Amino acid sequence: MMQPKPDRVTYLVTGCAGFIGSTLIDRLLANGHPVVGVDCLTPTYQAMIKERNLTDAIEHPGFSMRRDDLAVSDLEPLLDGVDTVFHLAGQPGVQTSWGSGFANHLERNVLVTQRLMEACLATGVRRLVLASSSSVYGAVDGATMEDAPLRPLSPYGLSKLSTEHLASLYGVRGLDVVPLRFFTVYGPRQRPDMAFHRMVEAALGGPAFPLRGDGSQRRSFTFVDDVVDAVVRVAVAPGVSGMVLNVGSSTATPLIDVLDLVGRLVGRPVPVEYHERPPGDPDLTHACVDRLRDMIGWVPTTGLEDGLAEQVAHHRATRSLRAPGAPGRDLLLSGSVTT
């Protein structure tokens, strides 16, 4: 059934059918906010998975969905009445950004962000919360503060750093932009190409996990609910306009330890295939979140084992939905979407 568009649109979420975007939408709707989501369902992974992410939202009277392509659509009508934009859409992936794949990163990360900022400025959007990445830092040797040198190791990291530079430029013109540097987000709905997803699926009987290197690389693995909590708080926080903020776990964990933990949570070891370490893969990402703590009182609260347990439970549930004969729903193509 077609859902009516709310009279007053407060929030717009780009990339709304993705991992973080759909989780954010559920939080905003639970808090009583009307939300418009926009997602053109780029083929980074199966559209069916993205559609499933919006199962609850699509039935909510406060949510409406647009299938606009931000790279080509007229964006000003999309922003009519919008107070705050959460810009989570983009082209993910370090390894896919090499070679000819960089064209997609330029369009989906840089060009789209510039077009959106122009439209936000023209329509008087109050604040744009921008998803950036820890990939902007490159090689580090400890917990990283926001004023650390920025030396990306991949074209993907370069594209995300470019969006931060755009934020600075449009800030001079009067647009309130707050870039958030996310550190390796995991949890339910994680993208199929990401490490934790592949580990859990491997342990549950799927293809072996491709371990690239010896597993000694350490990451600030950050649970998605903690990330969403930071995003929601930043949207309304005073005094953060134009600030770049890290959003990540304050603990850096070796990848090999995560493999062991996933095996214990699933009840069987993760089968592994060994591969060479790829280019652009840093030895360490480690978030210092002192600035975010001081500005809005945020610190991550979900430990790695608890968060992974939630992700494993999500995988078990969705695997049952994928079983032969399980009921399915074509949510976003059934008339529940405005185009």
Secondary structure as UniProt FT lines:
FT   STRAND          11..14
FT   TURN            15..17
FT   HELIX           19..30
FT   TURN            31..32
FT   STRAND          35..38
FT   TURN            43..44
FT   HELIX           47..53
FT   TURN            54..56
FT   HELIX           57..59
FT   TURN            61..62
FT   STRAND          63..66
FT   TURN            70..72
FT   HELIX           77..79
FT   TURN            80..81
FT   STRAND          84..87
FT   HELIX           95..97
FT   HELIX           99..101
FT   HELIX           102..105
FT   HELIX           106..111
FT   HELIX           112..123
FT   STRAND          127..133
FT   HELIX           134..136
FT   TURN            146..147
FT   HELIX           155..172
FT   TURN            173..174
FT   STRAND          177..182
FT   STRAND          185..186
FT   TURN            188..189
FT   TURN            192..193
FT   HELIX           195..203
FT   TURN            204..205
FT   STRAND          209..212
FT   STRAND          218..219
FT   STRAND          222..223
FT   HELIX           224..236
FT   TURN            238..239
FT   TURN            241..242
FT   STRAND          245..247
FT   STRAND          253..254
FT   HELIX           255..266
FT   STRAND          272..275
FT   TURN            279..280
FT   HELIX           290..296
FT   HELIX           304..321
FT   TURN            324..325
FT   HELIX           331..333
FT   TURN            334..335
//
